[in-house]
């Protein structure tokens, strides 16, 4: 049984978006559609959020409604400058390199890993989701900074097949 989003879920998504460095987010879950965009006001330089909600949900705070339109540009892309297999974010959320702020990162550039090794955690609505390696190799790049927002299908790491195997 799947659960539909409620107003608390929408509030959580907006709060995560406001804390992130992302400037735009488009999200659809069943009847719920969100289009969030940060803009800088000339007078006070505070970010604003525009949302589009189904008729059953009321706007929250000072967010204003905006129609959901197809994206005019592709999502933020961190094209790898190194060869290898791109590891894509399976979801939109906050990227964490380690299990806690004082713990070492799960992986470092140059580190040899085995299939199934934990690469990172992506937090979505206070749920920690582990991203694991699908293949063995060597980490050749890690793109996002720790504790920053990543988008769905964004390249977060690159794994190169280890030639010494």
C-alpha positions as CSV (number, residue, x, y, z in Angstrom):
1,X,0.0,0.0,0.0
2,X,1.5,3.3,-1.0
3,X,0.8,6.4,1.0
4,X,0.0,9.7,-0.6
5,X,1.8,12.9,0.3
6,X,0.3,15.2,2.8
7,X,0.9,18.8,3.7
8,X,3.7,17.9,6.2
9,X,5.6,16.1,3.4
10,X,5.3,19.2,1.2
11,X,6.6,21.4,4.1
12,X,9.5,19.0,4.6
13,X,10.4,19.2,0.9
14,X,10.2,23.0,0.9
15,X,12.4,23.2,4.1
16,X,15.0,20.9,2.5
17,X,15.0,23.0,-0.6
18,X,15.4,26.2,1.3
19,X,18.4,24.8,3.2
20,X,20.0,23.5,-0.1
21,X,22.2,25.2,-2.6
22,X,19.8,24.2,-5.4
23,X,18.1,27.0,-7.2
24,X,15.2,25.1,-8.8
25,X,13.3,21.9,-8.1
26,X,10.5,20.2,-10.0
27,X,8.7,17.3,-8.3
28,X,5.7,15.2,-9.1
29,X,4.1,12.5,-6.9
30,X,0.7,11.4,-8.1
31,X,-1.5,14.5,-8.0
32,X,1.1,16.6,-6.1
33,X,3.3,18.7,-8.3
34,X,5.9,21.1,-6.9
35,X,7.9,23.7,-8.8
36,X,10.3,25.5,-6.5
37,X,12.7,28.2,-7.6
38,X,14.8,30.5,-5.5
39,X,15.2,34.1,-6.6
40,X,17.0,37.0,-5.1
41,X,14.9,40.1,-4.4
42,X,16.7,43.3,-5.3
43,X,15.8,45.1,-2.0
44,X,16.6,42.4,0.7
45,X,18.3,39.6,-1.2
46,X,16.2,36.9,0.5
47,X,15.3,33.8,-1.4
48,X,11.7,33.3,-2.4
49,X,10.0,30.0,-3.2
50,X,7.2,29.5,-5.7
51,X,5.1,26.4,-5.4
52,X,2.3,24.7,-7.3
53,X,0.0,22.5,-5.2
54,X,-3.1,20.4,-5.9
55,X,-6.4,22.0,-4.9
56,X,-6.5,19.9,-1.7
57,X,-3.4,21.6,-0.2
58,X,-3.1,25.2,0.7
59,X,0.0,27.2,0.1
60,X,2.4,27.4,3.1
61,X,4.0,30.5,4.5
62,X,4.7,33.2,1.9
63,X,5.1,30.8,-1.0
64,X,3.2,31.8,-4.1
65,X,1.6,29.4,-6.6
66,X,3.1,29.0,-10.1
67,X,2.1,26.6,-12.8
68,X,4.3,23.5,-13.4
69,X,6.0,23.8,-16.8
70,X,8.4,21.4,-18.5
71,X,12.0,22.2,-17.7
72,X,13.6,24.4,-20.3
73,X,17.1,23.2,-19.4
74,X,18.5,19.9,-18.3
75,X,19.1,19.3,-14.6
76,X,22.5,20.3,-13.1
77,X,25.1,18.1,-14.6
78,X,28.5,17.4,-13.3
79,X,30.0,15.8,-16.4
80,X,32.9,13.6,-15.3
81,X,36.3,14.8,-16.4
82,X,37.6,11.3,-15.7
83,X,36.9,8.1,-17.4
84,X,34.9,5.4,-15.7
85,X,31.4,4.4,-14.7
86,X,29.2,7.3,-13.4
87,X,27.4,6.7,-10.2
88,X,24.1,8.6,-10.3
89,X,22.0,9.8,-7.4
90,X,19.0,7.5,-7.2
91,X,16.9,10.3,-5.6
92,X,16.8,14.0,-4.8
93,X,18.2,14.7,-1.3
94,X,21.1,15.7,0.9
95,X,24.4,14.0,0.1
96,X,26.5,12.8,3.0
97,X,30.0,11.3,2.5
98,X,30.1,9.7,6.0
99,X,27.7,8.2,8.5
100,X,28.2,11.0,11.0
101,X,29.9,14.5,11.0
102,X,32.9,13.2,13.0
103,X,33.3,9.9,11.1
104,X,35.7,9.4,8.1
105,X,34.1,9.4,4.6
106,X,32.8,6.0,3.3
107,X,35.1,6.4,0.3
108,X,38.0,8.6,-0.9
109,X,39.3,9.4,-4.4
110,X,41.8,6.7,-5.3
111,X,40.3,4.1,-2.9
112,X,39.8,0.6,-4.1
113,X,36.2,-0.7,-3.5
114,X,34.3,-3.9,-3.9
115,X,30.8,-4.4,-5.3
116,X,28.3,-3.7,-2.5
117,X,30.5,-1.2,-0.6
118,X,28.7,1.8,0.9
119,X,29.6,4.9,-1.2
120,X,27.4,7.6,0.5
121,X,24.1,8.4,2.2
122,X,21.3,10.5,0.7
123,X,18.9,11.9,3.2
124,X,15.3,12.3,2.0
125,X,12.6,13.6,4.4
126,X,14.7,12.5,7.4
127,X,15.2,9.0,6.0
128,X,18.8,7.9,5.4
129,X,19.3,6.0,2.1
130,X,22.5,4.1,1.5
131,X,24.0,4.2,-2.0
132,X,26.1,1.1,-2.7
133,X,28.6,0.3,-5.4
134,X,27.3,-2.0,-8.1
135,X,30.8,-3.0,-9.2
136,X,34.3,-3.2,-8.0
137,X,36.9,-0.6,-9.0
138,X,38.6,2.5,-7.8
139,X,36.9,5.8,-6.9
140,X,38.2,8.3,-9.5
141,X,35.9,11.3,-8.6
142,X,33.5,12.5,-6.0
143,X,31.6,15.5,-7.1
144,X,29.2,16.9,-4.5
145,X,30.4,18.6,-1.3
146,X,29.4,16.9,1.9
147,X,25.9,17.9,3.2
148,X,24.8,19.4,-0.1
149,X,21.6,18.8,-2.1
150,X,21.9,16.5,-5.0
151,X,19.3,16.0,-7.7
152,X,17.8,12.8,-9.1
153,X,20.1,11.2,-11.7
154,X,23.0,13.7,-11.0
155,X,26.4,12.2,-11.3
156,X,27.8,12.0,-7.7
157,X,30.9,9.7,-8.2
158,X,32.9,7.9,-10.9
159,X,34.3,4.4,-10.4
160,X,37.0,3.2,-12.8
161,X,37.7,-0.5,-13.3
162,X,41.0,-1.2,-11.4
163,X,43.5,-2.3,-14.0
164,X,45.6,-4.1,-11.3
165,X,42.9,-6.7,-10.7
